[in-house]
């Protein structure tokens, strides 16, 4: 079974509201065994809506729309659907009474504009919305080129849409059948770029097919490798994924830190806890981003000793004990200063590990010797101290994210290597 998801609203097209509905629906449909072939966003325009729905019904077995079912004049979905099927909007008194009751339960009177939500295109089944005022609509098409197709028309309010999809739409889709096993598994990597990672993985074409695909998804936290297996039963789909994963881990396992929803900070946190180690962070260019990542994990107080945002040179000297001579001779963005920051915060906070960041975050402030994106990360433990230079980009926020990823991955690799 194939599906198209249409999200509706001018606010989505102009970027005023982020479209989270499409992503959620895509995930839920895929988990149910439905192949999502297309997603589109369309404004509150009847003709545009009709064109998109018509095309989608021609292409897909299931079309799910969200949005445009509210009580205001810009909500056009009911009218567009009625016009597309050549039917009238019929008033449903039981829907209006249900809406009145919901307002009454909130201690409010129903505005007259909500009456429009009781208008339903003839021939459509009403999906009861127990968490909002706009009912959903459902139709299984019996005639024409789209015969056999299913259309679900849902509100755009996310919690209302999710309720109706889970309680009303998904059961109807499952009763229709035609679902197939779709299995996803994602390997998460750090410390290497997309092209270099592909090169390290080598030629995988012999393993990939129409039933087994691999997507490379780069981001600030590293490259994700999403494996997707289609068709057969769940056991067959899992088996194909397992073979591909084993091959990838054999070739690029050094860069793989986790799978599916695991984050790098979560993996590092578990490793620190398992080894009964504590960590302290001295940050300059990242401005607290490393500490933020580490403390995002519940229970991080077991290993996070604390952090210092030593942004000024004075703070580096007074709080972390960085040598003024080192700052004068080498500058704040240097190997020597990164080393002294890591050593200083480890000693000051009594931690097993000391981490540091210092760099030119950008977008201005670089020199020919230290261009924007030049970053030094430091690592100190009982065995010694080391620093590594990174050459990143011109985007300030991205540099914070990338620096954090590289530093945490350095901690992970050091622990895997038995240090400390």
N, C-alpha and C positions, 0 to 999 in steps of 0.2 A: 504494500500500500504506500502511495506517495501523497505528500501533503504540501500545500502552500499556506504560508502565514502572511496575513495582511494586517498591518497596524495602521490605524486611521487617526488623523488629526493634524491640523496646521501647526500646532505647537511642536510636533515631532519633526516636521520638515524644516522649521526655522531653528531647531536646536534649543528651544526654550525648555523642553522636557526631554529627558533621556529615555530612550526606548528600551526599557528592561523587559517588557512583555514578550518581545520577539525571542530574546535569548532564552527566557524561561520556557516558552512554548516549544522552541527547538529542542531543548534538552529533554522535556517531558515526552514529546512525541518520539524522539529517538529511543528513549528508554522503553517506550511501549512497543517498539519494533516498527515504527512508521518512518519511512525515508522522507525527510524534508528536502524537497527539490528546489524550493524558491522562497525567499522572503522579500516583501516589498512594503514601502510606506507610502501612503497616499493621503492627500489633504482632504478637508471637509468640502468636497465638491461632488455632487451627485453623478455627473457624467463620468468623471474620472473614476469614482468608486465602481460604477457599473462596468466600465471597461476592464478594470483590474479583476473584479470578481468573475466576469464572463471568461476572461483569458485563463484565470486560475482554475475554474471549473473544467475548462477544456483540457487542461494539462494534468490535473491532479485528481485523485480519488476523494481527497478531503481538503476543504478550504476552511481555515479558521480566521475570522476577522476579530479585531478588538478595537473598540472605540466608537464614538459617534452615537451612543445610545442615551445620552443625557437629556435633560429637560429643556435645554436652551436652543435658540434658533440656529446655532452653528452645528448642532448635532444632526447630521443628514443621513445616517446609515439606514434607518428604518425606511425612509422615503426612497433611497437609492435601491434597496433590495426589492421593495414593492414594485418600483418601476421596472427593474430588470426582469422580474417574473410576470409583469403585466397584470398585477393584482392590486386590489384596493387595500388601504389600511382600515382595519376593523377595530372598533372600540371594544375592549374587554373589561367589563365592570368588575370582575373578580380581581383583576390585576390592580385596578385603581383602589379597591378596598384594602388590598394587601399593602399597597404603598401608604395609604392613610394610616393603617394600623402601625406601620413602622415609625412614622412620624409621631404618632400618639405615644408610643412606647418611649420616645425620647423627650416627651413633654412639649412637643411642638405641633403647630398646625401645618398641614401640607400646603405649600404654595401651589397656586392654580397651574403653574407651568409644568408641574409633574404629571398632569393629566396626559400629556403627550406620550409618556412612557407606557400608557395603557393601550396605545395604538399598535396593532400587530398586523403584519402582512398576511393576507388570507392564505391558508394552506400551510402555515408555519406552526410548528409545535413550540410552545412556550417553555423555557427552562427557568424554573423558579429560582430566584436570587434571594437566598435567606440572609445575606449579609449586606445587601444594598437595595436600591430602589429600581434599578434597570434590569428587567428580566432578559435572559438570553433567548436566542431564537435558534431553531434547528429545522433543517429540511433535508430529506432524502429524495433526490430528484429521480423521477420516474420516466420522464420523457425527454426527447431531443438529443442533441449530441452529447450532453453532459449526463445522460441517464446513468444511474448508478452512483453518481457523485453525492457527496455529503457536504452540507454547508452549515457551519456553526458560527453564529453571530453573537459575540460576547462584549460586555462592557470593557472600557479601557482602564478603569480603576484597578490597579494590580491585584488587590486582595479579593475583589469581586470576580475578576477574570479567573484567578487561580481556583477559587471555590467552584465556579461553574464548570470549568474545564475538568477538574478532578471528579466532581460529584455527578455531573450530567453528561459531558461530552465523551470522556474517556470510556465509560461503560458502554456507550452506544457504538463507539469505534471498535471495541473489543468484541462485541456481539457480531459485528459485520465479519470479522475474521480477516484473513489475508495478511496478517502480521508475520514478520520474520525476525529471527534472532539478529540483533545488532549489538555487538560488544565493542566498547571503547576501553582502551587502557592507555594512559599517558605516562611516559618516562620524562622526568624533569632533570635538566642538566645545568651546570654552571661552569664558568671559567673558560668558555670557548665560544666563538662566534658561529653563526649558522653555516657559513660556507666552509669553514675549517672543520666543523663537526660532520658535515656531509662528506667531506673528503676522508675524514678518519673512518667513517662508517663504511665507505666503499660502495661498490655496486650491489644494490639490493633488488634489482629488477627481476631476478629469477625467483624471488620469494613473493613479490607483489602481483596482484591480479585484480579482477573485478570483485572478488570476494575478500580481498585483504589490501588495505590501503594504509599509507603512512603520510602524515602531514607534519611539516616542520614549522613550528610556531615560535619565532623569536620574540623576546621581550626584555625589559630591564632586569628581570630576575633570572635570565638565562633562556635557553632554547628548550621548548617542550616538544616532544615527539609523540604525536597522537596516533595510535594504531587503531584501526577500525576493521572489524571482521563482519561480513554480511552473510546471511543465508544459512540454511541448514538448521540443526537444533543448537541449543546453547552449548552443548559439549563440543560440537564440531567447531563452533565459532571461537570458543575458549582455546581449543587446541591450536588453531591457526595463530592466534595472538601469542600464545606461549612460545611457539617456534620462532616467531619474529623477535620477540623480546629476548630470547636466549641468544640469538644472533647479534642483536644490538649490544647487549651487555658484554658479550665476548669481545666486540670490536671497540666500543666506546665506554665501557664500564667505569673507567677512571673519572669520567665527567658526570656520571649519573649519580644524583644524590637522593632521589626519591621517586615516588610514583603517584599518579592521580592528583589528589588535592594537597599532598604534603608540600610544605614550604621549606625553604632553606633554613630559615630561622627556627622552625619547628624541629627539623632534623638535628641541627647544631645544638639546640637546647636539650634534646633527648640524650645526645652524646655527652654533653657536659654533665648532665644529671647522673647518667650511668657511671661516669668516671669520678663522680663526687668532686668536680672542679668548679671553681668560681672564676668569673671574668669581670674585668673593669675596662671601661672604654674612655679614651681621651679623643675628643672630636674637635676639629677645626672646620674644614670645608663642608662636612656633612651636617654640622649644626644640630646634632642630637639624633640624626636619622638611624644610626646604628643601634643606639640605645632603644629607640622607638621600636625597631624591628625585633630586638631580643626580648623586650618586655611585652610584646604582643601575645606571647605564649602564656597561657595559664600555668601557674606554678613556677614562673621564671625567677621568683625570689629565691629559689633553691640554688641558683647558680649565678644570678646577676648581682654582683657586689655594688655596682653603681657606675656613674659616668660623669665626666666633666666636659662641658663645652668650653674649651679654651680658645676662643676666637681671636682675641688680641694677643700680641706678643707678650704684653705684661702678664696676662693670665697664664700663658705658657710658662713664664719664668716663676711667678709668685706661687702658683698652685701646683704645677707639675715639676718644677725644678729644672726646666730647660735652661741650658747655659746661655747667657747673653752673648758670649763670644760666638757660640754656634749660630745664633740668629744673625749677628752682624756679618759673619764670614760666609755663611751658606744660605741665609734667608729662611723664612718660615717653611717654605715648600722645598724640603730637602730630605735626603736620607737621614742625615745626622739628627735633625729635629724630630722626624717621625720615630726614630729609635728612642730618643730621650723622652718623648711623650709617652710611648708605650711603657718604657721602664718606670717613668714617674708615676703614672696612674696605677700601675701594678703595685708599686711600693706604697703609694699614698693610701690606697684603699685595701691593701692587704689581700689581694686576689692572686689566684694561681696563674691567670693569664692577663696580660695587659695588651690592649689593642689601641691603635691610633690611626687617625686620618688627618692629612694636611695637604691642601692643594689649591689650585686656581679654578674655582667652580664656574666662573664666567657669568654672563657672556663677554665681559670685558675684564681687563686687568692683567692680561698675559704679556709676556716678553718673548723675544726671539729664543732665549734659552729655556724659558718656562712658559710655553704657550697655554692658552685656555684649555683646560682639560687635563693638565699635568697634575697628577695626584700621587702622593706617597702614602702607603699603608704600612703600619708597623705592628710587629707581633713580639711579645716578650713573655718568656716563661722561665722556669727554674734552670733550663738548659742554656739559655742565652736569649739573644734578641736579633731580629732581622727586619729589613724593610724592603718593599718592592715598589717599583715605579709603574704607574699606569698612565697611558696616554688616552684620554677619553674624548668627549665631544664638547660642543660649545653651549649645550643646553644645561642650565644650572640645576634644575630639578632632576633631570636624567643623570647628571653626574653624581648627585647624591645617591640615587638608586643604584647605579652601576658600582660605585665605590663600596657601598654596603654589601652588594652581592659578592664582589671579589674578596672583600675582607672576610666575610663569613665562610666563603668557600675555602679560603686559606686556613681558617681555624679547623674546618672539617677535615681537610687533607692532612694537616699536621697531626690531628688526633688519630686518623687512620694509620698514619705512619709511626704511631707510638710515641709522639711527642705532644705533651710532656709525658 
